[in-house]
């Protein structure tokens, strides 16, 4: 009897094991080979960290109870989807990223060469072109810290004409794939009708995802990067500025809350958009939807469709967008929506209505300062909520939308570079940016943490921190002519600058082919004079971040500039009030030549200017670091080959950072480039090719920046009135007017 019971128990247990194995509920140890463990990144010497929480299957929140979902997806398909989505779920930087190569070579990014016959969308071409044109790019995979596929992974919707077939095989055959370790995969669309899962259709292994519309459930914090959904028309570089032209008080517009878009009659995304009509009042809350989309929309047409379609056609979307205080951003078929970037650019505060969406660049951006995060379950409360927001808060939200749009979202280039900078901050954690750097002007792309970890070393944060720049300046005189006479302009300039009460030291950058003059040839001064031989004797060397420069301010001078001590003092006093800008004397301007359809450069003396030449200008020393480390070598090489345009390029850079014009100060009336003496530089200005080169430079620089960053101004700061008493007898800088 006892034996019979034992047989029955064993038989039952065996049957249970077989049933569980068949249903996929139990994975036998023997079923996983050594090769599988290697492929998934699990090795005996590097065990996976223990996670106590179970992995929940991914099912869209509004999809589990629909008849359509249960009809189209079998249990086996559900298991397959869950497996592919979660295969690298446990990946984090410390478990799925190899830091060793990055520590050895720095943060460099390699793009696989494109194979003949591979189709690639324009959007993905823009992404790859941005990486290849960035300072992160390397053509040597042995030097790379991060790898990016040349295979187009942006659109993984099987119904899309951009869908790349056989991607699984192509990826696995890549010689450097290594189960995706240290790889970054860009994706805008995943899954397809009717389920729209986040599965990409191939095993991403241990690769990071830069993905649009990613859910918080599938997002791997500090590993993946959530990016915005952008259209194929999104500009590659530059991009339009935000549409907030002035800060009106009170900041209310014609409409309080608007939305115009598709209404989904069935499937994912239908619940939220189908309910919008409940809060639409056709007055200050205008939420419009249309059923007219898709080939068979009339099959699913409901009783409200005709009325909705008629109301939808009454309103112009752009007019609504630009005249509303808040813009609703509800989920579509996927969590993300084009409406998000459209609202940001229009200075229409986004009201997010997409539960479970990991917002773009959530790792670095504090979205509470630029958007209202709503809850789909509380839709009816949205109008009351936005009406209760104080006008001061609305203005603050609107201003932040403009900053974020222009800093991180206005072009494909900015989206891609922001993604790379986020990953670089993880890799080089000791020199990563603070939240304040990311969320305040000019943003993380222009505030390079490798320069300094202290915010007070950057000119943009003085006002925020309540500090002032160093009260002295370092003069850097660019010398290209041999010293043959004691009456040369450079010696007079050196004496005049040294007498300034604000001068800490003078650096003479010797870019002349002749040997350095003996020490006794230089005049005796009360401040140190340091002579440095220029690196490779090229023009860009005048903007190198020399460690010898210890002050915040740099007074940049050409060897033949004619300035008095009083003029130097006045310029520095003005700069102390505008430490993030270029402040100086010789001003120039740009214009659009409609006949030649290109940018033009002019040196005519007019009331308008957009550049202050660095032959006599003061700016913050951080711009030396930014010029050297941010700008591409192609632009700097062009400057060096022409021995020209370095001053224009510096103006482009500073205006791109500040979004502001330089500051011109008034000098004695006879100051002109053509009167700068008989040195080699004077002959440059007389050379007709010199001016033509500057025209060419303007257009080359504008092309790289993606837009014209220079800003026109008519402001001149004159010593007669600048922060001084009205009486001429008590003027600080009255000598300037007498010269």
C-alpha positions in Angstrom: 0.0 0.0 0.0 2.8 2.4 1.0 4.7 1.6 -2.2 1.5 2.3 -4.3 1.2 5.7 -2.6 4.8 6.6 -3.3 4.3 5.7 -7.0 1.2 7.9 -7.3 3.0 10.8 -5.6 6.1 10.5 -8.0 3.8 10.2 -11.0 1.8 13.3 -10.0 5.0 15.3 -9.4 6.4 14.3 -12.7 3.2 15.2 -14.5 3.3 18.7 -12.8 6.9 19.3 -13.8 6.2 18.4 -17.4 3.1 20.6 -17.5 4.9 23.6 -16.0 7.8 23.1 -18.4 5.4 23.0 -21.3 3.6 26.2 -20.2 6.9 28.0 -19.8 6.4 28.5 -16.1 9.6 26.7 -15.1 13.0 26.8 -16.7 15.1 23.8 -16.1 18.8 24.4 -15.4 19.8 22.0 -18.1 17.9 24.0 -20.7 20.3 27.0 -20.4 23.5 26.3 -22.1 26.9 27.8 -21.3 26.6 29.7 -24.6 23.2 31.2 -23.6 24.7 32.4 -20.3 27.5 34.1 -22.2 25.2 35.7 -24.6 22.9 37.2 -21.9 25.9 38.6 -20.1 25.6 36.1 -17.1 29.0 34.6 -16.2 29.9 32.6 -13.1 32.6 35.1 -12.2 30.2 38.0 -12.6 26.8 37.0 -11.2 23.7 39.1 -11.7 22.8 41.2 -8.7 19.8 39.9 -6.8 16.5 41.7 -7.4 13.8 40.9 -4.9 10.9 42.3 -7.0 9.4 39.9 -9.6 9.4 40.9 -13.3 5.8 41.8 -14.2 4.7 41.1 -17.7 4.3 44.1 -20.0 0.8 44.7 -21.0 -0.4 48.3 -21.9 -2.6 49.7 -19.1 -5.6 50.2 -21.4 -5.2 47.0 -23.4 -5.6 44.1 -21.1 -9.4 44.0 -21.0 -10.1 44.8 -24.6 -11.6 42.1 -26.8 -9.2 43.1 -29.6 -6.2 42.4 -27.5 -7.4 38.9 -26.5 -8.3 38.0 -30.1 -5.0 39.0 -31.7 -2.6 37.9 -29.1 -2.2 34.2 -28.0 -0.7 33.2 -24.6 2.5 32.1 -26.4 2.7 35.5 -28.2 2.3 37.3 -24.9 5.2 35.3 -23.4 7.4 36.0 -26.5 6.7 39.7 -26.2 7.4 39.7 -22.5 10.7 37.8 -23.0 12.0 40.1 -25.8 11.1 43.3 -24.0 12.6 42.3 -20.7 15.7 40.3 -21.8 18.0 43.1 -20.6 15.7 44.5 -17.9 18.2 44.2 -15.1 20.9 46.0 -17.1 22.5 49.0 -15.3 25.8 50.9 -16.0 27.7 48.8 -13.5 26.5 45.5 -14.8 26.1 45.9 -18.6 28.7 48.6 -19.4 32.5 48.3 -19.7 34.1 51.4 -18.2 37.7 50.3 -18.8 38.0 51.4 -22.4 36.4 54.8 -21.6 38.9 55.4 -18.8 41.7 54.6 -21.2 40.7 56.7 -24.2 38.0 59.1 -23.0 34.4 59.3 -24.1 34.6 58.5 -27.9 31.8 57.3 -30.1 32.2 54.9 -33.1 29.6 54.6 -35.8 29.6 51.4 -37.8 30.3 51.9 -41.5 27.2 51.7 -43.6 26.9 48.6 -45.7 26.0 48.7 -49.4 22.3 48.1 -49.9 21.2 49.0 -46.4 18.3 51.4 -46.5 18.4 54.3 -44.1 15.9 57.0 -43.3 16.7 60.7 -43.5 16.1 61.0 -39.7 18.6 58.3 -38.9 21.1 59.8 -41.4 20.8 63.1 -39.5 21.5 61.3 -36.2 24.6 59.6 -37.6 25.8 62.8 -39.3 25.5 64.6 -36.0 27.6 62.0 -34.2 30.2 61.9 -37.0 30.5 65.7 -36.9 30.8 65.9 -33.1 33.9 66.1 -30.9 33.0 62.7 -29.6 33.4 60.8 -32.9 36.3 58.5 -33.6 36.8 56.4 -36.7 38.9 53.9 -34.8 36.7 51.2 -33.0 39.7 50.5 -30.8 39.4 54.0 -29.3 35.7 53.9 -28.8 33.8 53.9 -25.5 30.4 53.8 -27.2 29.2 52.2 -30.4 26.3 53.2 -32.6 24.8 51.0 -35.3 24.6 52.1 -39.0 21.6 49.9 -39.3 18.4 52.0 -39.1 16.6 51.1 -35.9 14.4 54.2 -35.7 11.1 52.7 -37.0 10.4 49.2 -35.8 6.7 49.2 -36.9 6.4 46.3 -39.2 3.7 48.1 -41.2 6.1 51.1 -41.9 7.9 51.4 -45.2 11.0 52.4 -43.2 11.0 49.0 -41.4 14.3 47.2 -41.8 13.9 43.4 -42.2 16.2 40.7 -40.9 17.7 43.2 -38.4 18.1 40.4 -35.8 20.6 38.5 -38.1 22.4 41.6 -39.2 23.0 42.8 -35.7 24.2 39.4 -34.4 26.7 39.2 -37.3 28.4 42.5 -36.4 32.0 41.7 -35.3 32.0 44.2 -32.4 28.4 43.5 -31.2 29.5 41.7 -28.0 25.9 41.1 -26.9 25.3 44.8 -27.2 27.7 45.9 -24.5 28.6 49.6 -24.8 26.2 50.0 -27.7 23.5 52.7 -28.0 20.4 52.0 -30.1 18.1 54.9 -31.2 14.4 54.2 -31.6 11.4 56.4 -32.3 8.7 53.8 -33.1 8.3 50.3 -31.7 5.7 47.6 -32.2 2.8 47.7 -34.6 -1.0 47.6 -34.9 -2.9 46.6 -32.9 -0.7 46.1 -29.9 2.1 48.8 -30.2 4.3 47.1 -27.7 7.8 48.4 -26.9 9.5 45.3 -28.5 12.0 46.3 -31.2 11.8 42.9 -33.0 15.4 41.9 -32.2 17.4 41.1 -29.1 19.2 44.3 -28.0 21.2 42.3 -25.5 23.0 44.6 -23.1 22.7 47.7 -25.3 21.4 51.0 -24.0 18.2 52.5 -25.6 17.7 56.1 -26.6 14.0 55.7 -27.1 10.9 57.8 -27.7 7.6 57.0 -25.9 9.3 54.7 -23.4 7.2 53.7 -20.4 8.5 54.0 -16.8 7.8 50.3 -16.5 10.4 49.4 -19.2 12.7 52.3 -18.7 16.0 51.3 -17.0 17.1 54.3 -14.9 20.6 55.6 -15.5 21.0 53.2 -18.4 18.4 54.1 -21.0 17.7 57.6 -22.2 14.2 58.8 -23.0 14.2 61.0 -26.1 11.4 63.0 -27.6 9.4 61.9 -30.6 10.4 64.1 -33.5 9.2 64.2 -37.1 11.3 63.7 -40.2 11.0 67.4 -40.9 12.8 68.3 -37.7 15.9 70.3 -38.6 19.2 68.6 -38.4 21.1 71.6 -36.9 20.1 75.0 -35.6 16.4 74.9 -35.6 14.0 77.8 -35.0 14.0 79.7 -31.8 11.1 79.6 -29.4 8.0 81.7 -30.2 8.0 83.7 -26.9 9.0 87.1 -28.3 8.1 89.1 -25.2 7.0 88.4 -21.6 3.5 89.8 -21.4 2.1 90.5 -17.9 -0.3 89.0 -17.1 0.8 86.0 -19.2 -2.7 84.9 -20.3 -3.6 84.2 -23.9 -6.9 83.9 -25.8 -7.3 80.3 -24.8 -6.6 78.6 -21.5 -6.2 75.0 -22.7 -6.2 73.6 -26.3 -5.7 70.3 -28.2 -6.3 69.3 -31.8 -5.6 65.8 -33.0 -6.9 62.3 -33.9 -9.5 60.4 -31.9 -9.0 56.7 -31.8 -12.2 54.8 -32.0 -10.7 51.4 -31.0 -7.6 50.0 -29.4 -4.7 51.7 -27.6 -5.0 55.4 -26.9 -8.8 55.5 -27.4 -9.8 55.8 -23.8 -8.1 59.2 -23.1 -8.9 61.0 -26.4 -12.5 59.7 -26.5 -13.1 61.5 -23.2 -11.8 64.9 -24.1 -15.2 66.2 -25.2 -16.3 66.2 -21.6 -14.1 69.2 -20.8 -14.3 71.0 -24.2 -16.4 74.2 -23.8 -15.6 75.9 -27.2 -14.6 79.1 -25.3 -11.3 79.0 -23.3 -11.0 75.2 -23.3 -10.9 74.0 -26.9 -10.2 70.2 -27.2 -10.8 69.0 -30.7 -10.6 65.5 -32.1 -11.4 64.0 -35.5 -12.3 60.5 -36.5 -11.0 61.0 -40.1 -7.9 59.0 -40.2 -7.0 55.5 -41.4 -8.6 53.8 -44.4 -11.6 52.3 -42.6 -12.5 54.9 -40.0 -16.1 54.9 -41.2 -16.4 51.2 -40.2 -15.9 52.2 -36.6 -17.7 55.6 -36.8 -19.7 56.4 -33.7 -22.6 58.9 -33.1 -20.2 61.7 -32.1 -17.9 61.5 -35.2 -19.8 63.9 -37.5 -20.1 66.6 -34.8 -16.5 66.2 -33.7 -15.3 66.4 -37.3 -17.3 69.6 -38.0 -16.0 71.2 -34.8 -12.4 70.1 -35.7 -12.5 71.9 -39.1 -13.5 75.2 -37.6 -10.2 75.9 -35.9 -6.7 76.5 -37.2 -4.2 74.5 -35.2 -1.3 77.0 -35.4 -3.5 79.8 -34.4 -4.6 77.8 -31.3 -1.1 76.7 -30.5 0.3 80.3 -30.4 -2.6 81.8 -28.6 -3.1 79.4 -25.7 -1.6 79.4 -22.2 -1.7 75.6 -21.8 -1.5 72.8 -24.4 -2.8 69.4 -23.7 -0.4 66.5 -24.6 -2.4 63.3 -24.3 -1.1 59.9 -25.3 -1.6 58.7 -28.8 -1.2 55.1 -30.0 2.1 55.3 -28.1 2.9 57.2 -25.0 4.7 60.1 -26.7 3.3 62.6 -29.1 4.5 65.2 -31.6 2.4 67.7 -29.6 5.0 67.7 -26.9 7.7 69.5 -28.9 5.2 71.7 -30.7 3.9 73.0 -27.4 7.4 73.6 -26.0 8.4 75.7 -29.1 5.2 77.7 -29.0 5.7 78.7 -25.3 2.4 76.9 -24.6 2.9 75.1 -21.2 2.5 71.4 -21.9 -0.1 69.6 -19.8 1.0 66.0 -19.8 -1.8 63.4 -19.9 0.0 60.2 -20.6 0.3 58.0 -17.5 3.5 55.9 -17.4 5.5 57.9 -19.9 9.1 58.5 -19.0 9.5 62.1 -20.0 12.3 63.1 -22.4 15.7 63.5 -20.7 14.0 62.9 -17.3 17.4 62.0 -15.9 18.6 65.7 -16.2 15.5 67.9 -16.7 13.2 69.0 -13.9 9.9 68.9 -15.8 8.0 70.4 -12.9 9.5 73.8 -13.8 8.3 73.7 -17.4 5.2 71.5 -17.6 2.1 70.4 -15.7 2.0 66.7 -15.1 -1.6 65.5 -15.2 -3.3 62.2 -14.5 -5.5 60.5 -17.1 -7.8 59.3 -14.4 -8.5 62.9 -13.3 -9.2 64.4 -16.7 -12.2 66.3 -15.5 -10.1 68.2 -13.0 -7.6 69.5 -15.5 -9.4 72.8 -16.4 -9.8 73.7 -12.7 -6.2 72.8 -12.0 -4.7 75.0 -14.7 -7.0 77.9 -13.9 -5.7 77.8 -10.3 -2.0 78.3 -11.4 -0.8 81.8 -10.4 0.3 84.1 -13.3 3.8 84.4 -11.9 4.1 80.6 -12.1 2.7 80.6 -15.6 5.3 83.1 -16.7 8.1 81.0 -15.1 6.8 77.8 -16.8 6.6 79.5 -20.1 10.2 80.9 -19.9 11.5 77.5 -19.0 9.8 75.9 -22.0 11.8 78.3 -24.2 15.0 77.6 -22.5 14.6 73.8 -22.8 13.4 74.0 -26.4 16.4 76.0 -27.5 18.9 74.2 -25.3 18.0 70.5 -26.0 15.1 70.0 -28.5 15.2 72.5 -31.4 17.2 70.2 -33.7 18.2 66.6 -34.2 21.7 67.6 -33.4 20.8 68.9 -29.9 18.7 65.8 -29.1 21.6 63.5 -30.1 24.3 65.6 -28.4 22.2 65.8 -25.2 21.9 62.0 -25.3 25.6 61.6 -25.6 26.4 64.2 -22.9 24.1 62.4 -20.5 25.9 59.1 -21.1 29.3 60.8 -20.8 28.2 62.2 -17.4 27.5 58.7 -16.2 30.8 57.4 -17.6 32.9 60.3 -16.2 30.9 60.6 -13.0 33.6 62.6 -11.2 33.2 65.5 -13.7 29.4 65.3 -14.3 27.1 68.3 -14.5 24.9 69.4 -11.7 21.1 69.8 -12.0 21.5 73.5 -12.0 23.8 73.4 -15.0 21.3 71.3 -16.9 18.2 73.3 -15.9 19.4 76.9 -16.2 20.9 79.0 -19.0 22.8 78.2 -21.2 22.3 74.5 -20.5 24.5 71.4 -20.3 25.7 71.5 -23.9 27.6 74.8 -23.3 28.5 74.3 -19.6 31.3 71.7 -19.9 32.1 70.2 -16.5 35.6 69.2 -17.5 36.4 72.9 -17.2 35.4 73.2 -13.6 33.1 71.6 -11.0 32.5 74.9 -9.4 29.6 77.0 -10.8 31.3 80.2 -9.9 34.0 79.6 -12.5 31.4 80.0 -15.3 30.2 83.5 -16.3 26.6 82.5 -16.6 26.1 81.7 -12.9 27.4 84.8 -11.3 23.9 86.3 -10.8 22.4 83.0 -9.6 25.2 82.6 -7.0 25.3 86.3 -6.1 29.0 86.6 -6.8 31.2 89.0 -8.9 34.0 88.2 -11.3 37.7 88.7 -10.3 38.4 92.4 -10.1 41.5 92.2 -12.4 42.1 91.1 -16.0 44.9 89.3 -17.9 45.9 91.0 -21.2 46.8 88.6 -24.1 48.6 90.5 -26.9 48.8 88.5 -30.1 52.2 89.2 -31.8 52.9 88.2 -35.4 55.6 90.8 -36.4 59.3 90.7 -35.4 60.4 93.3 -32.9 62.7 95.6 -34.8 62.1 99.0 -33.3 61.4 100.5 -29.9 58.7 102.7 -31.5 56.5 99.8 -32.6 52.8 99.9 -31.6 53.1 96.7 -29.5 55.5 98.3 -27.0 53.3 101.4 -26.6 50.3 99.2 -26.1 52.1 97.1 -23.5 52.9 100.2 -21.5 49.4 101.6 -21.7 47.8 98.4 -20.6 50.3 97.8 -17.8 49.3 101.2 -16.3 45.7 100.1 -15.9 44.6 99.8 -12.3 42.8 96.6 -13.2 45.7 94.8 -15.0 47.0 91.7 -13.2 49.4 90.5 -15.8 50.2 90.7 -19.5 50.8 87.7 -21.8 52.5 88.2 -25.1 51.6 85.3 -27.4 54.6 85.1 -29.8 53.2 83.8 -33.1 56.0 85.3 -35.2 58.3 83.1 -37.2 61.3 85.1 -35.9 63.0 84.1 -32.6 61.8 85.5 -29.3 63.3 89.0 -28.5 65.6 89.2 -25.5 64.1 90.2 -22.2 65.7 93.6 -22.2 63.9 94.5 -25.4 60.6 94.6 -23.5 59.8 97.7 -21.5 59.8 97.7 -17.7 56.3 97.5 -16.2 54.7 97.3 -12.8 52.9 94.1 -13.7 54.4 90.7 -14.8 54.9 90.3 -18.6 55.0 86.7 -19.7 56.0 85.8 -23.3 54.6 82.5 -24.6 55.5 81.0 -28.0 52.3 80.1 -29.8 51.5 76.5 -30.5 52.2 75.8 -34.2 52.1 79.5 -34.8 48.4 79.3 -35.8 45.6 81.8 -35.3 43.5 79.6 -33.0 46.4 79.4 -30.5 45.4 82.9 -29.3 42.3 81.3 -27.8 43.9 78.3 -26.1 43.0 78.0 -22.4 46.5 78.8 -21.1 46.9 77.9 -17.4 48.9 81.1 -17.0 45.6 83.0 -17.3 44.5 83.2 -13.6 41.8 86.0 -13.8 38.2 85.6 -15.0 38.6 88.4 -17.6 40.8 88.2 -20.7 41.6 91.4 -22.6 42.4 90.2 -26.1 44.6 92.6 -28.1 46.2 92.7 -31.6 49.8 93.8 -31.6 48.9 97.1 -33.5 45.8 98.1 -31.5 45.9 101.6 -30.3 44.3 102.1 -26.9 44.9 104.4 -24.0 45.0 103.3 -20.3 41.7 105.1 -19.7 40.0 103.2 -22.6 41.2 99.9 -21.1 39.9 100.9 -17.7 36.5 101.9 -19.0 36.1 98.7 -21.1 36.9 96.5 -18.1 34.4 98.5 -15.9 31.7 97.8 -18.4 32.6 94.1 -18.7 32.1 93.7 -15.0 28.4 94.4 -15.5 28.2 92.0 -18.5 30.7 89.2 -17.7 29.0 86.6 -20.0 29.4 88.8 -23.1 32.2 90.2 -25.3 32.8 93.8 -24.5 35.1 95.9 -26.7 35.7 98.7 -29.2 35.9 97.7 -32.9 32.4 96.7 -34.0 31.2 95.0 -37.2 27.9 93.7 -38.5 26.4 91.0 -40.6 23.5 91.1 -43.1 21.6 88.8 -45.4 22.4 89.4 -49.1 19.2 88.5 -50.9 20.8 88.8 -54.3 23.5 86.3 -53.6 21.4 84.4 -51.0 24.1 84.3 -48.4 25.3 86.1 -45.4 27.4 89.2 -45.8 30.0 91.0 -43.6 30.4 94.7 -43.4 32.8 97.0 -41.6 30.8 100.2 -42.4 30.4 102.5 -39.4 26.6 102.5 -38.8 24.4 102.5 -35.7 24.0 98.8 -36.0 26.5 96.0 -35.1 26.5 92.3 -34.2 30.2 91.6 -33.6 33.0 93.1 -31.5 36.4 92.1 -32.9 38.8 90.4 -30.5 41.6 92.8 -31.5 40.4 95.0 -28.6 37.9 93.2 -26.5 37.3 91.7 -23.1 35.5 88.4 -22.4 35.5 85.6 -19.8 38.4 83.1 -20.0 35.8 80.2 -20.2 35.3 81.1 -23.8 39.0 80.0 -24.5 38.1 76.6 -23.2 34.9 76.4 -25.1 36.5 77.6 -28.3 39.2 74.9 -28.0 37.0 72.0 -26.8 33.5 72.6 -28.2 34.1 73.8 -31.7 35.0 71.2 -34.4 38.5 70.9 -35.7 37.2 71.7 -39.2 36.3 75.3 -38.3 39.5 75.9 -36.4 41.6 74.4 -39.2 39.8 76.8 -41.6 40.7 79.7 -39.4 44.4 78.5 -39.2 44.7 78.0 -42.9 43.3 81.4 -43.8 45.1 83.1 -40.9 41.8 85.0 -40.6 38.3 84.9 -39.1 39.2 83.8 -35.6 37.5 86.9 -34.2 34.3 86.2 -36.2 34.2 82.6 -35.0 34.6 83.7 -31.3 31.7 86.1 -31.8 29.6 83.3 -33.3 30.4 81.0 -30.3 29.6 83.6 -27.6 26.3 84.7 -29.3 25.3 81.0 -29.7 25.8 80.5 -26.0 24.3 83.7 -24.7 21.6 84.4 -27.4 22.7 88.0 -26.9 24.7 90.6 -28.8 28.2 91.8 -27.7 28.6 95.2 -26.0 30.3 98.0 -27.8 31.9 100.8 -25.8 32.7 104.2 -27.3 36.3 105.0 -28.0 38.2 108.0 -29.4 36.9 108.9 -32.8 40.1 108.3 -34.9 40.1 104.5 -34.1 39.9 102.7 -37.4 41.4 99.4 -38.7 42.9 101.3 -41.7 44.9 103.6 -39.3 46.5 100.8 -37.2 50.0 101.6 -38.3 52.3 100.0 -40.9 52.6 96.5 -39.5 51.8 93.2 -41.2 48.2 93.3 -39.9 47.6 96.6 -41.6 48.5 95.0 -44.9 46.0 92.3 -44.2 43.2 94.8 -44.0 44.3 96.3 -47.3 44.3 92.9 -49.0 41.0 92.5 -51.0 41.2 88.7 -50.5 41.1 89.3 -46.7 37.6 90.8 -46.9 36.3 88.1 -49.3 37.6 85.4 -46.9 35.6 86.9 -44.1 32.5 86.7 -46.2 33.2 83.0 -46.8 33.8 82.4 -43.1 30.5 83.9 -42.2 28.6 81.4 -44.3 30.7 78.4 -43.3 30.2 79.2 -39.6 26.5 79.8 -40.0 26.2 76.4 -41.8 27.9 74.6 -39.0 25.8 76.3 -36.3 22.7 75.5 -38.3 21.5 79.1 -38.1 22.9 82.6 -37.7 23.6 83.0 -34.0 24.7 86.7 -34.2 22.3 89.2 -32.7 22.1 92.8 -33.9 22.3 95.7 -31.4 22.4 99.5 -31.4 23.5 99.9 -27.8 26.7 101.8 -27.1 28.0 102.5 -23.6 29.5 105.9 -23.5 31.8 107.1 -20.7 29.9 110.4 -20.6 27.0 108.8 -18.8 28.0 105.3 -17.8 27.5 104.9 -14.0 28.8 108.4 -13.4 27.8 111.8 -12.1 26.5 114.2 -14.7 29.0 117.0 -14.0 31.8 116.8 -16.6 34.3 117.9 -13.9 33.7 114.6 -12.0 33.8 112.2 -15.0 35.9 109.2 -14.5 36.6 108.8 -18.2 36.5 112.3 -19.5 39.9 111.9 -21.1 38.4 109.6 -23.7 36.3 112.4 -25.1 39.3 114.8 -25.2 41.5 112.5 -27.2 
